[in-house]
Amino acid sequence: MVMHQNQRGMVDTCFEEGQYESGIALLDQLRSPRHRPFQPHIRQLIYIALYPPPPADTKETETLQLDSASPSKLHSRLHCIQHGSSQSPSPAATDAALHLLTAFSLTNLPWDLFSALPSYPASALGSPKTEIDYDDPESFVARRSVCITKAKNVWEILKEGFVQRKEDPIAMSPVKKGRRRAIVEEPPEDSSVDREPRRVVGQYSWPILGWLLSIFEKDEKLAEDNAQPRYSSFLLSQIPPPRTKTDARWDVEAPLDIVMYCLEQTHPQQALMGARLLALLINLASTTFIDFPMFLNALGSRIVSLQSEQVASLFAMLPQSKNVMQFKLTLCKNYLAGSSETASRPKLQARAPRPVPARRKPAGPLSVESSKSSTPALSYASGPVSRKYPTFTASEVLELVNAARSQDQSSDELALRMKWELVLTYALLQKQAGPGTAGAEWQIMLRDGRVVEALKASAGDGFTATGGISVQSMQQILSVFLA
């Protein structure tokens, strides 16, 4: 059930008057699992949450201008401050918007929130989803938040500079009774001016990235509770559609760029967001909706640019779920197989980009169907199918650990880290699987010391650690897995 029109009107009135905190408080009171929030209100909350704070010297500058102004100019500037600049969300309003978005993610279903966000259709033949008609917006944030509807995906709204502090050109203009203000569009930026590439996550976008991740995670948990593979259909909707309904999606460049940018950050919570997003992508790639070789190579080509310590940190932050550990095995094997063939840093090459399909007539809006949890899900040509990962024998693992070393020290350290991650992940999977033929072979190798000796041989003379873990520590850790 959608929020009643009268209730929406009360919130809109608060926003039109620049009383954002009051409007947000009212929305919080109206929040209920039984009522789907109004889509424009969610976009307005996101816009307020992304709105940059004023510069530190703004208040001091305004005070100096008021002190030196003539009485007539003083009255005019006071009027602008009280009516014009009040249309810009305050830092307190930004905090309130973030708290309310978090509250909505806890009480409402993912679809209630993601229906307000940009997404791709189920296939290249489809058209973007339609939304509820909305009258010409009156408030400053209603006009400005239109930019969210024009974005291709949620990755765009996270970019640096997507929301900027700007004066509202019609905040001061009077509105005659019975007439509405026109929507003012943002002037396009001059593309001829050379600019540095924008950060994929802006300075003030981190809380919204965390909010999106929490909804993706809730969505994949609901899918798993409904006896489906653990994946987020809404994360899938943020990846461009394939050329035909039978193809898998493959263009994961945008989310992987965010993963790598997060890993570059020194703040632990920001780095953890990168690992959370990668875990979501791995779960999605564990279904047949994603072109697995393309995803594996796209991630592998980025892994080779990381330091050994960064890879260790990333793998440590990933969950120890079966899908994630099976993917780690495949990733390590892909890396080490290339390393043994070239005896140097592997150059994992992704396939050439697929041609952009010709523009076709839209086949209609994205259809929605209800699941047992009353959560509408994106409708695709076929249901989700779990991907079957290749099996690994203990002998194959040992062969990869014994692979030739490279001459490049930096690449050598990364290869050693990948070998250790391969061994540790395989040991964890064997422990989860329980006793069996493969497990028996692995236990024999652990007991007779072949695994540890292979790691020592890979480390070489005088090399005592791989990414901060000594060979002695490896031996102690592996002893835990002895039956």
C-alpha positions as CSV (number, residue, x, y, z in Angstrom):
1,M,0.0,0.0,0.0
2,V,1.3,3.4,-1.0
3,M,1.3,6.4,1.4
4,H,-1.9,8.3,1.2
5,Q,-2.0,11.5,-0.9
6,N,-2.8,13.7,2.1
7,Q,0.1,12.4,4.0
8,R,2.4,13.0,1.1
9,G,1.1,16.5,0.8
10,M,2.0,17.3,4.4
11,V,5.6,16.2,3.8
12,D,5.7,18.1,0.6
13,T,4.6,21.3,2.4
14,C,7.4,21.0,4.9
15,F,10.0,20.5,2.1
16,E,8.5,23.4,0.1
17,E,9.1,25.7,3.1
18,G,12.6,24.5,3.6
19,Q,11.6,22.8,6.8
20,Y,13.5,19.6,5.9
21,E,14.0,18.3,9.4
22,S,10.3,18.7,10.2
23,G,9.4,16.9,7.0
24,I,11.8,14.1,7.7
25,A,10.5,13.7,11.2
26,L,7.0,13.5,9.8
27,L,8.1,10.8,7.3
28,D,9.6,8.9,10.2
29,Q,6.3,8.9,12.0
30,L,4.4,7.7,8.9
31,R,7.0,5.0,8.3
32,S,5.4,1.5,8.4
33,P,6.1,-2.0,6.9
34,R,2.5,-1.9,5.6
35,H,3.0,1.3,3.6
36,R,5.4,1.7,0.7
37,P,7.1,5.1,0.8
38,F,6.5,7.6,-2.0
39,Q,9.2,7.2,-4.6
40,P,10.0,10.9,-5.0
41,H,10.4,11.2,-1.2
42,I,13.0,8.5,-1.2
43,R,14.9,10.3,-4.0
44,Q,14.6,13.6,-2.1
45,L,16.0,11.9,1.0
46,I,18.9,10.6,-1.0
47,Y,19.6,14.0,-2.5
48,I,19.6,15.6,1.0
49,A,21.9,12.9,2.3
50,L,24.3,13.5,-0.5
51,Y,24.2,17.3,-0.2
52,P,27.6,18.7,0.7
53,P,27.9,20.8,3.8
54,P,28.7,24.6,3.5
55,P,32.3,25.7,3.5
56,A,33.8,26.3,7.0
57,D,34.2,30.0,6.4
58,T,30.6,30.6,5.0
59,K,29.1,31.8,8.3
60,E,32.1,34.1,9.0
61,T,31.8,35.6,5.5
62,E,28.1,36.2,5.8
63,T,28.7,38.0,9.2
64,L,31.3,40.3,7.7
65,Q,29.0,41.1,4.7
66,L,26.1,42.0,7.1
67,D,28.3,44.1,9.3
68,S,29.5,46.2,6.4
69,A,26.2,46.5,4.5
70,S,24.0,49.6,4.3
71,P,20.5,49.3,5.9
72,S,18.8,48.7,2.6
73,K,21.3,46.0,1.5
74,L,21.2,44.6,5.0
75,H,17.5,44.0,4.8
76,S,17.9,42.4,1.4
77,R,20.7,40.1,2.5
78,L,18.8,39.1,5.6
79,H,15.8,38.2,3.5
80,C,18.0,36.1,1.2
81,I,19.6,34.2,4.1
82,Q,16.2,33.6,5.8
83,H,14.4,32.6,2.6
84,G,16.8,31.8,-0.2
85,S,19.7,29.9,1.4
86,S,17.3,28.2,3.8
87,Q,16.2,26.1,0.8
88,S,19.6,24.4,0.9
89,P,19.6,21.4,3.2
90,S,21.6,21.9,6.4
91,P,24.1,19.4,7.8
92,A,21.4,18.5,10.5
93,A,18.9,17.7,7.7
94,T,21.6,15.6,5.9
95,D,22.1,13.5,9.1
96,A,18.3,13.2,9.6
97,A,17.9,12.0,6.0
98,L,20.6,9.4,6.5
99,H,19.0,8.1,9.7
100,L,15.6,7.9,8.0
101,L,16.9,6.0,5.0
102,T,18.6,3.5,7.4
103,A,15.3,3.2,9.2
104,F,13.4,2.5,6.0
105,S,15.9,-0.2,5.1
106,L,15.1,-2.0,8.3
107,T,11.3,-1.7,8.3
108,N,10.5,-1.9,4.6
109,L,11.2,-4.5,1.8
110,P,14.0,-3.8,-0.6
111,W,11.6,-3.2,-3.5
112,D,9.9,-0.4,-1.6
113,L,13.2,1.5,-1.8
114,F,14.8,0.4,-5.0
115,S,11.7,1.1,-7.0
116,A,12.7,4.8,-6.5
117,L,16.2,4.3,-7.9
118,P,17.5,4.1,-11.5
119,S,18.1,0.6,-13.0
120,Y,18.4,-1.2,-16.2
121,P,15.6,-3.3,-17.8
122,A,15.6,-7.0,-17.8
123,S,16.9,-7.1,-21.4
124,A,18.1,-4.7,-24.1
125,L,14.7,-5.0,-25.7
126,G,12.9,-3.7,-22.6
127,S,12.4,-0.1,-21.5
128,P,13.2,1.5,-18.2
129,K,10.6,1.0,-15.5
130,T,7.8,3.4,-15.2
131,E,6.9,5.2,-12.0
132,I,4.0,6.9,-10.3
133,D,3.0,10.2,-11.9
134,Y,4.2,13.2,-9.9
135,D,3.0,16.8,-10.1
136,D,5.5,19.5,-10.9
137,P,7.7,19.6,-7.8
138,E,7.5,22.8,-5.7
139,S,10.4,22.3,-3.3
140,F,14.1,22.9,-3.9
141,V,15.1,19.3,-3.2
142,A,12.2,18.0,-5.3
143,R,13.5,19.9,-8.3
144,R,17.1,19.0,-7.8
145,S,16.4,15.3,-7.0
146,V,15.1,14.8,-10.6
147,C,18.8,14.2,-11.5
148,I,18.5,10.8,-9.8
149,T,15.8,9.6,-12.1
150,K,18.0,10.6,-15.1
151,A,21.0,8.5,-13.9
152,K,21.6,5.1,-15.6
153,N,22.3,3.3,-12.4
154,V,23.0,3.8,-8.7
155,W,26.8,3.8,-9.4
156,E,26.4,7.2,-11.1
157,I,24.8,8.9,-8.1
158,L,27.8,7.9,-5.9
159,K,30.3,9.7,-8.1
160,E,32.1,12.8,-7.0
161,G,30.2,15.9,-7.8
162,F,26.9,14.3,-8.6
163,V,25.2,16.5,-6.0
164,Q,26.8,20.0,-5.7
165,R,25.9,23.0,-3.6
166,K,24.1,25.4,-5.8
167,E,21.8,28.4,-5.3
168,D,18.2,27.8,-6.2
169,P,17.4,30.4,-9.0
170,I,13.7,30.4,-8.2
171,A,13.8,30.1,-4.5
172,M,13.1,33.8,-4.1
173,S,10.6,34.2,-7.0
174,P,7.0,34.6,-5.8
175,V,4.4,32.1,-7.0
176,K,1.0,33.3,-8.0
177,K,-1.9,31.5,-6.6
178,G,-2.9,28.5,-8.7
179,R,0.3,28.5,-10.7
180,R,3.4,26.2,-10.3
181,R,7.0,26.9,-10.8
182,A,8.7,25.3,-13.7
183,I,11.4,22.7,-13.1
184,V,14.8,24.3,-13.6
185,E,17.3,21.9,-15.3
186,E,21.0,21.9,-14.4
187,P,23.1,23.5,-17.1
188,P,25.3,21.0,-18.8
189,E,29.0,21.1,-17.9
190,D,31.5,22.2,-20.6
191,S,32.9,19.0,-21.8
192,S,35.7,20.8,-23.7
193,V,37.4,21.7,-20.5
194,D,39.9,19.2,-19.3
195,R,39.0,17.8,-16.0
196,E,40.5,15.1,-13.7
197,P,38.5,11.9,-13.6
198,R,35.9,12.0,-10.9
199,R,36.2,9.7,-8.0
200,V,33.8,6.8,-8.3
201,V,32.7,7.4,-4.7
202,G,32.4,11.1,-3.7
203,Q,33.5,12.4,-0.3
204,Y,29.9,12.6,0.9
205,S,28.7,9.5,-0.8
206,W,30.1,6.8,1.5
207,P,27.0,6.7,3.8
208,I,24.7,6.1,0.7
209,L,27.1,3.4,-0.6
210,G,26.7,1.7,2.8
211,W,23.0,2.1,2.7
212,L,22.8,0.5,-0.8
213,L,25.0,-2.4,0.3
214,S,22.7,-3.1,3.3
215,I,19.7,-3.3,0.9
216,F,21.5,-5.5,-1.6
217,E,22.4,-7.8,1.3
218,K,18.8,-7.9,2.6
219,D,17.6,-8.6,-0.9
220,E,19.8,-11.6,-1.4
221,K,18.9,-12.9,2.1
222,L,15.2,-12.8,1.2
223,A,16.0,-14.7,-2.0
224,E,17.8,-17.4,0.0
225,D,14.9,-17.6,2.5
226,N,12.6,-18.3,-0.5
227,A,14.7,-21.4,-1.6
228,Q,16.5,-19.5,-4.4
229,P,20.2,-19.0,-4.9
230,R,21.6,-16.3,-2.7
231,Y,21.8,-13.3,-5.0
232,S,20.3,-9.8,-5.3
233,S,18.0,-9.2,-8.2
234,F,18.4,-5.5,-7.6
235,L,22.1,-5.7,-7.9
236,L,21.6,-7.6,-11.1
237,S,19.4,-4.7,-12.3
238,Q,22.4,-2.3,-11.9
239,I,24.4,-4.2,-14.6
240,P,23.7,-3.4,-18.3
241,P,21.4,-6.0,-20.0
242,P,22.7,-8.5,-22.5
243,R,22.0,-8.3,-26.2
244,T,19.4,-11.1,-26.1
245,K,17.4,-12.7,-23.4
246,T,19.5,-15.8,-23.5
247,D,22.8,-14.0,-22.9
248,A,24.3,-13.4,-19.5
249,R,25.2,-10.0,-18.2
250,W,28.9,-9.2,-18.4
251,D,29.7,-5.5,-18.0
252,V,30.7,-5.3,-14.3
253,E,33.3,-2.6,-14.7
254,A,31.4,0.1,-12.7
255,P,30.9,-2.0,-9.5
256,L,34.4,-3.4,-9.7
257,D,35.9,0.1,-10.0
258,I,34.1,0.9,-6.7
259,V,35.4,-2.3,-5.1
260,M,39.0,-1.3,-6.0
261,Y,38.6,2.3,-5.0
262,C,37.3,1.2,-1.6
263,L,40.3,-1.1,-1.1
264,E,42.6,1.9,-1.7
265,Q,41.1,3.8,1.3
266,T,42.8,3.8,4.7
267,H,39.6,3.9,6.7
268,P,38.7,0.3,7.7
269,Q,34.9,0.8,7.2
270,Q,35.4,2.1,3.6
271,A,37.7,-0.8,2.8
272,L,35.1,-3.2,4.2
273,M,32.5,-1.7,1.9
274,G,34.6,-2.9,-1.0
275,A,34.7,-6.4,0.4
276,R,31.0,-6.4,1.0
277,L,30.3,-5.3,-2.6
278,L,32.7,-7.9,-4.0
279,A,30.9,-10.6,-1.9
280,L,27.6,-9.5,-3.4
281,L,29.1,-9.7,-6.9
282,I,30.5,-13.1,-6.2
283,N,27.1,-14.4,-5.1
284,L,25.6,-12.9,-8.2
285,A,28.3,-14.5,-10.4
286,S,27.5,-17.8,-8.8
287,T,24.3,-17.8,-10.8
288,T,23.9,-18.2,-14.5
289,F,22.8,-14.5,-14.8
290,I,26.4,-13.4,-15.1
291,D,29.0,-14.3,-17.7
292,F,31.4,-16.0,-15.3
293,P,34.6,-16.0,-17.4
294,M,34.2,-12.3,-18.1
295,F,33.7,-11.6,-14.4
296,L,36.6,-13.7,-13.4
297,N,39.0,-12.1,-15.8
298,A,37.7,-8.6,-15.0
299,L,38.5,-9.1,-11.3
300,G,41.7,-11.0,-12.0
301,S,43.1,-8.1,-14.1
302,R,42.6,-5.9,-11.1
303,I,44.0,-8.3,-8.6
304,V,47.4,-8.2,-10.3
305,S,47.7,-4.5,-9.6
306,L,47.3,-5.0,-5.8
307,Q,50.1,-5.5,-3.3
308,S,50.3,-8.8,-1.4
309,E,49.1,-7.1,1.8
310,Q,46.1,-5.7,0.0
311,V,45.1,-9.1,-1.3
312,A,45.5,-10.6,2.2
313,S,43.3,-7.8,3.7
314,L,40.7,-8.3,1.0
315,F,40.5,-12.1,1.4
316,A,40.3,-11.8,5.1
317,M,37.3,-9.5,4.9
318,L,35.3,-11.8,2.6
319,P,32.8,-14.1,4.3
320,Q,33.6,-17.8,4.5
321,S,30.5,-18.9,2.6
322,K,30.7,-21.8,0.2
323,N,30.2,-19.6,-2.9
324,V,32.9,-17.1,-1.9
325,M,35.4,-19.8,-1.0
326,Q,34.8,-21.7,-4.3
327,F,35.2,-18.5,-6.2
328,K,38.5,-17.8,-4.3
329,L,39.8,-21.2,-5.3
330,T,39.0,-20.6,-9.0
331,L,40.5,-17.1,-8.8
332,C,43.7,-18.4,-7.2
333,K,43.9,-21.2,-9.8
334,N,43.4,-18.8,-12.6
335,Y,46.2,-16.6,-11.3
336,L,48.7,-19.3,-10.5
337,A,48.1,-21.3,-13.8
338,G,49.0,-18.1,-15.7
339,S,52.0,-17.6,-13.4
340,S,53.4,-21.1,-14.0
341,E,53.1,-20.8,-17.8
342,T,54.9,-17.4,-18.1
343,A,57.1,-17.5,-14.9
344,S,56.2,-13.8,-14.6
345,R,53.3,-11.7,-13.6
346,P,50.2,-13.1,-15.3
347,K,48.5,-10.9,-17.8
348,L,44.8,-11.8,-17.5
349,Q,43.0,-10.5,-20.6
350,A,39.3,-9.9,-20.6
351,R,37.5,-10.5,-23.9
352,A,37.0,-7.7,-26.2
353,P,34.0,-5.5,-25.4
354,R,30.9,-6.8,-27.0
355,P,29.4,-4.5,-29.6
356,V,26.6,-2.2,-28.5
357,P,23.3,-3.5,-29.8
358,A,21.4,-1.5,-32.3
359,R,18.6,0.6,-30.9
360,R,15.3,-1.3,-31.1
361,K,11.8,-0.5,-30.4
362,P,11.1,-0.9,-26.6
363,A,9.2,-4.1,-25.8
364,G,7.4,-2.6,-22.9
365,P,8.2,-1.8,-19.3
366,L,10.0,-4.2,-16.9
367,S,7.5,-6.7,-15.5
368,V,7.2,-7.3,-11.9
369,E,6.1,-10.5,-10.1
370,S,5.4,-11.2,-6.5
371,S,7.2,-13.8,-4.5
372,K,6.2,-15.6,-1.4
373,S,7.7,-12.9,0.7
374,S,5.5,-10.3,-1.0
375,T,8.6,-8.7,-2.4
376,P,8.3,-7.9,-6.1
377,A,11.2,-9.3,-8.1
378,L,12.6,-8.5,-11.5
379,S,11.3,-10.8,-14.1
380,Y,13.9,-12.5,-16.3
381,A,13.7,-14.9,-19.2
382,S,14.5,-17.8,-16.9
383,G,14.8,-18.3,-13.2
384,P,18.1,-18.2,-11.3
385,V,20.3,-21.3,-11.6
386,S,23.2,-21.8,-9.2
387,R,26.5,-22.1,-11.0
388,K,28.4,-25.4,-10.5
389,Y,32.0,-24.6,-9.7
390,P,34.8,-26.9,-10.9
391,T,36.0,-29.5,-8.4
392,F,39.6,-29.5,-7.2
393,T,41.6,-32.5,-6.1
394,A,44.3,-32.3,-3.5
395,S,46.9,-33.2,-6.1
396,E,45.9,-30.2,-8.3
397,V,46.2,-27.9,-5.3
398,L,49.7,-29.3,-4.6
399,E,50.7,-28.9,-8.2
400,L,49.7,-25.2,-8.2
401,V,51.7,-24.6,-5.0
402,N,54.7,-26.2,-6.7
403,A,54.4,-24.0,-9.7
404,A,57.5,-22.2,-10.9
405,R,58.5,-18.9,-9.3
406,S,58.8,-15.7,-11.3
407,Q,61.8,-13.4,-11.5
408,D,59.8,-10.3,-10.5
409,Q,59.9,-9.9,-6.7
410,S,56.7,-8.0,-6.4
411,S,54.9,-10.6,-8.6
412,D,56.6,-13.3,-6.7
413,E,55.2,-12.0,-3.4
414,L,51.7,-11.9,-4.8
415,A,52.0,-15.4,-6.2
416,L,53.1,-16.7,-2.7
417,R,50.1,-15.0,-1.2
418,M,47.8,-16.5,-3.7
419,K,49.3,-20.0,-3.1
420,W,48.7,-19.6,0.6
421,E,45.1,-18.4,0.1
422,L,44.6,-21.4,-2.2
423,V,45.8,-23.8,0.4
424,L,43.9,-22.2,3.3
425,T,40.6,-21.9,1.3
426,Y,40.9,-25.5,0.1
427,A,41.5,-26.7,3.7
428,L,38.4,-24.7,4.9
429,L,36.2,-26.2,2.2
430,Q,37.4,-29.8,3.0
431,K,36.6,-29.2,6.7
432,Q,33.1,-28.0,5.8
433,A,32.6,-31.0,3.4
434,G,33.5,-33.6,6.0
435,P,35.2,-36.9,5.4
436,G,35.5,-38.2,1.9
437,T,37.9,-39.4,-0.8
438,A,39.2,-36.0,-1.6
439,G,39.4,-35.2,2.1
440,A,41.4,-38.4,2.8
441,E,43.9,-37.5,0.2
442,W,44.3,-34.0,1.6
443,Q,44.7,-35.3,5.1
444,I,47.6,-37.6,4.0
445,M,49.3,-34.6,2.3
446,L,49.0,-32.5,5.5
447,R,50.3,-35.4,7.7
448,D,53.3,-36.2,5.6
449,G,54.2,-32.6,5.3
450,R,54.1,-32.3,1.5
451,V,51.9,-29.1,1.6
452,V,54.2,-27.3,4.0
453,E,57.3,-28.4,2.1
454,A,55.8,-27.0,-1.1
455,L,55.1,-23.7,0.6
456,K,58.7,-23.6,1.9
457,A,60.0,-24.3,-1.6
458,S,57.9,-21.6,-3.0
459,A,59.1,-19.1,-0.5
460,G,62.8,-19.8,-1.4
461,D,66.0,-19.2,0.5
462,G,65.9,-16.2,2.8
463,F,62.2,-15.5,2.1
464,T,60.4,-16.1,5.4
465,A,57.0,-14.5,4.9
466,T,54.2,-14.2,2.4
467,G,52.2,-11.0,3.0
468,G,53.1,-10.9,6.6
469,I,52.6,-14.7,7.4
470,S,55.7,-16.7,8.0
471,V,56.0,-20.3,6.8
472,Q,56.2,-21.4,10.4
473,S,52.8,-19.7,11.0
474,M,51.4,-21.4,8.0
475,Q,52.5,-24.8,9.4
476,Q,50.8,-24.0,12.7
477,I,47.6,-22.9,11.0
478,L,47.4,-26.0,8.8
479,S,47.9,-28.3,11.8
480,V,44.4,-27.2,13.0
481,F,42.9,-28.9,9.9
482,L,44.4,-32.3,10.8
483,A,41.6,-34.8,11.6
